[in-house]
Amino acid sequence: MPPPPSVRSFASTTEVVSPGASSVRTTAAAAARNAPSSVPSKLRKAITLESMNQHLRKADYAVRGRLAIRAEELREKLKEKNHKLPFVEVVNANIGNPQAMDQQPITFFRQVLALVQYPALLESEAAATIFPIDARERASVLLQEIGSVGAYSQSQGVPYIRQSIANFIAARDGFSADPGDIYLAGGASSAVSSLMTTICNGPKTGVLIPVPQYPLYSATLTIENATAVPYLLDESTGWGTDTAYIASVVRQTIASGVALKAMVVINPCNPTGSSLTAAKIKDIISLAAEYCFMILADEVYQTNIYEGEFLSFKRMLRELQRDFPGKYDSVELASLHSTSKGMVGECGQRGGYLELVGFDPEVREELYKLISISLCPVVTGQVLTELMVNPPKEGDESYPLYKKEYDTIYTALRERAMTLFDAFKEMEGVRCQEPKGAMYLFPTITLPAKAIQEAQRLNEEPDEFYCLQLLESTGVCVVPGSGFGQKDGTFHFRTTFLAPGKEYVDRMLAFHKEFLEKFS
Amino acid sequence: MPPPPSVRSFASTTEVVSPGASSVRTTAAAAARNAPSSVPSKLRKAITLESMNQHLRKADYAVRGRLAIRAEELREKLKEKNHKLPFVEVVNANIGNPQAMDQQPITFFRQVLALVQYPALLESEAAATIFPIDARERASVLLQEIGSVGAYSQSQGVPYIRQSIANFIAARDGFSADPGDIYLAGGASSAVSSLMTTICNGPKTGVLIPVPQYPLYSATLTIENATAVPYLLDESTGWGTDTAYIASVVRQTIASGVALKAMVVINPCNPTGSSLTAAKIKDIISLAAEYCFMILADEVYQTNIYEGEFLSFKRMLRELQRDFPGKYDSVELASLHSTSKGMVGECGQRGGYLELVGFDPEVREELYKLISISLCPVVTGQVLTELMVNPPKEGDESYPLYKKEYDTIYTALRERAMTLFDAFKEMEGVRCQEPKGAMYLFPTITLPAKAIQEAQRLNEEPDEFYCLQLLESTGVCVVPGSGFGQKDGTFHFRTTFLAPGKEYVDRMLAFHKEFLEKFS
């Protein structure tokens, strides 16, 4: 029978039986009589590894995996008096978490956030001596638009904030942007997850992902039971994209019967730290137009650029649409930005947004339904996103301090990147691309045969073995290349360059020397 | 061939081809030659209603559905000079969003949140005159434990905050709680979504959900492609649970070959406003032990109690385990709490937690992996959760104001509930349970045959038709019972009782009278 209207929205339902249908008061005995012989024993669990979501079981997420867990254990051990560890601090170079290192928040951002949390400060004369006028004015404007940061906003985000983001994109790209295309999110990760849930329709859905890649993408596709179609980045050209090669992967995929729906591009790249040229970006957009797949441009590192300027996929698409009328109108682009990276570095505040271009309006309605189920992204994270895209301008009271703080962070990141890069140049068998963007270095390591054998004996990936040894002897936690994917037979690790000082770098240098001696 | 190690973690992948495999520089022409004849036309989209996630398409979420969208349109229209609408304000009684009405945040909570956002205030003498000593002390303690609210925390949440939550649960229930069992979340909705993703393994996974229910559950199960097994609440006993009947549904489900994995119980209940007795809760736990399914206890309304005291599933389980040694050891319980409801009402701050009891440790590791992919819940939401469970105590500087604000909100909610309840008593053909808990009333409406025919003509659910008419003539937005599920042939709507004043209630009274006259 068809399910009754009251439950028509369920995926599939059993018949609704009305109360009173069973008039016998149930008892353990009665239940046992009526229940099938498979009634479980007292110790059996309903949710087991075997009965749970098998796609989730298959998913890997190395960034907070085995090494991160061991690093936490070592951090606890350091608190013991006689810990006997050969280091005094654990350095979490496994995750881009700037404020867990010594990166300070931008004062203006935190002042406005404090004011929207406690608006009474706007009426306080004492507070007027603490908060600059532009911070107080911004807080007033935002409160007028938002009401309370304790109220749900529209699921897509506060309209005023979406307009502010559209203005930022227009200024960045030189092409207008529509606030209706902006979706605020609780960090870029949650935007990716919503988008993937919307586009994935089982194993026949193919999504191109770079190798190496940030494992958020492989993990999300695994959970969605979609097909990840890896395309290798070319280490020999500074981790660039090889368009002819990608085109061949695309053709192979289409020929294999997988419906290629999207391509993930991370630019500037996590984990490689590389950054794409205009020509490379336009090549990718041309492929997307040719073969009809959506581009997911992860651009959360757009201000972490240490060479050249950032070029957004949106801008490159608009240029192509301008220069070749009609040819690129169908292209679907989703681009991501976040308050967690760049000079903002406010990971814990969970701010970010998604811009959708060229999407089918009916599909957007379905995405809207999905995000509305979780009601709205955290409103203070939305406020921080507004502050990121609309910071103090020259002439504003807060501008000089903002500029100073911003430049100091930028310079520190660049210097730290070079310190680590220079150290890698000294390491035997280690090769690394010059830092161009993002927060990471992704060196190749040539491991001695003996080390590879030892890893196999321990049933570990060779680079995982190397990283575990590094952690145990230096307290420095990095992520093995195998956690991001890499060309077979090559080994890498990803390290952030957020940690201050050179002391931990020297520990890495000493370890590497000993490691090679031990296993050669 | 098996996928290479570099991509072993993907659900399924195509072979990794290396750069250079295709040496021909691709051109549109070459691509067209090589591509299958199905190469899409310029106007074709990659993501369409037909190609996207079909489970998401099937999902319904009425709380922010058609009525909410129309309400937004009307709110915009009110801004026009000659809008000619028969009302001057839109009342969003469709969603429990207290601070979008006139509910004020608790001062102490916002003071501490402002201080953790801008710690410089702790050093400012001027600020010392604004912030009470206990707010400054709490902020200092939290900052010591957290570092910066701009840093990622542990994926499960800040250890200190989990300990604070465990202390609260122990004091509430009289049984100890383990901080290791607590998972902070960005609102209860995201906790539900993570848990459902973990336990659902396709259509053979059955989850009991109440009818009527908060559509988060049906929508999430639909997206997960699991089987929702509805059990009707019994309106004739104040929307109580009929244990014998539920047992028969359980036996039917097991007999039908669906693996019954979990039961959702919302207590106090959204949308019905009812609240379960100790006996009813223990009956449900007994069924769970007997038939081996997990209980998901949605207890976000645990302080919205207007009659009797709140009894948690955790406490009832611990009592059963104490009174019947061994018999209930296997029971798996997940209970939810949130900062969005109760006297806190901070929906936009996205705070809440999940407590897991009796879960398989390996399954918990998989859940941990899932939540670690989205890194961590917003840290300020975690801070607010700590403040909710550990508010000012008698003798603290902030206690008198906290107590006054808390009691004022509680009294206002209770009075508003009664105002609306009394109005429903005056409405012909409307019956409603006395408000006992939560933020909602869920009256039955008897609709005239003519109104039902008109609804069918417009292809609307009869109660949807009623609610749309109500919105158009009064500006009051409620949610039709069909959005929550209801016994066939019965009609309801859900309204919050958060709106201040009686004026909107009078508009509803007048509308109802006219509606009946029009269609009788």
Interface residues (C-beta under 8 A of the other chain):
Chain A: P4 P5 S6 V7 S9 F10 A11 S12 T13 T14 E15 V16 V17 S18 P19 G20 A21 S22 S23 V24 R25 T26 A28 A31 A32 N34 A35 P36 S38 V39 P40 K42 L43 R44 K45 A46 I47 T48 L49 S51 M52 N53 Q54 H55 L56 R57 K58 A59 D60 Y61 V63 R64 E72 I95 N97 P98 Q99 A100 P105 T107 R110 Q111 L113 A114 L115 Q117 Y118 A120 L121 S124 A126 A127 T129 I130 G147 S148 V149 G150 A151 Y152 S153 Q154 S155 G186 G187 S189 S190 S193 T197 T198 I199 C200 N201 P203 T205 G206 V211 P215 L216 S218 A219 T220 L221 T222 I223 E224 N225 A226 T227 A228 V229 P230 L232 D234 D242 T243 A244 Y245 A247 S248 V249 R251 Q252 T253 I254 A255 S256 V258 A259 L260 K261 A262 S286 L287 A289 E290 Y291 C292 F293 M294 G326 K327 D329 S330 E332 G345 E346 C347 G348 Q349 R350 G358 F359 D360 E362 V363 E366 K369 L370 S372 I373 S374 L375 C376 P377 V378 V379 T380 G381 E461 S482 G485 Q486 K487 D488
Chain B: P4 P5 S6 V7 S9 F10 A11 S12 T13 T14 E15 V16 V17 S18 P19 G20 A21 S22 S23 V24 R25 T26 A28 A31 A32 N34 A35 P36 S38 V39 P40 K42 L43 R44 K45 A46 I47 T48 L49 S51 M52 N53 Q54 H55 L56 R57 K58 A59 D60 Y61 V63 R64 E72 I95 N97 P98 Q99 A100 P105 T107 R110 Q111 L113 A114 L115 Q117 Y118 A120 L121 S124 A126 A127 T129 I130 G147 S148 V149 G150 A151 Y152 S153 Q154 S155 G186 G187 S189 S190 S193 T197 T198 I199 C200 N201 P203 T205 G206 V211 P215 L216 S218 A219 T220 L221 T222 I223 E224 N225 A226 T227 A228 V229 P230 L232 D234 D242 T243 A244 Y245 A247 S248 V249 R251 Q252 T253 I254 A255 S256 V258 A259 L260 K261 A262 S286 L287 A289 E290 Y291 C292 F293 M294 G326 K327 D329 S330 E332 G345 E346 C347 G348 Q349 R350 G358 F359 D360 E362 V363 E366 K369 L370 S372 I373 S374 L375 C376 P377 V378 V379 T380 G381 E461 S482 G485 Q486 K487 D488
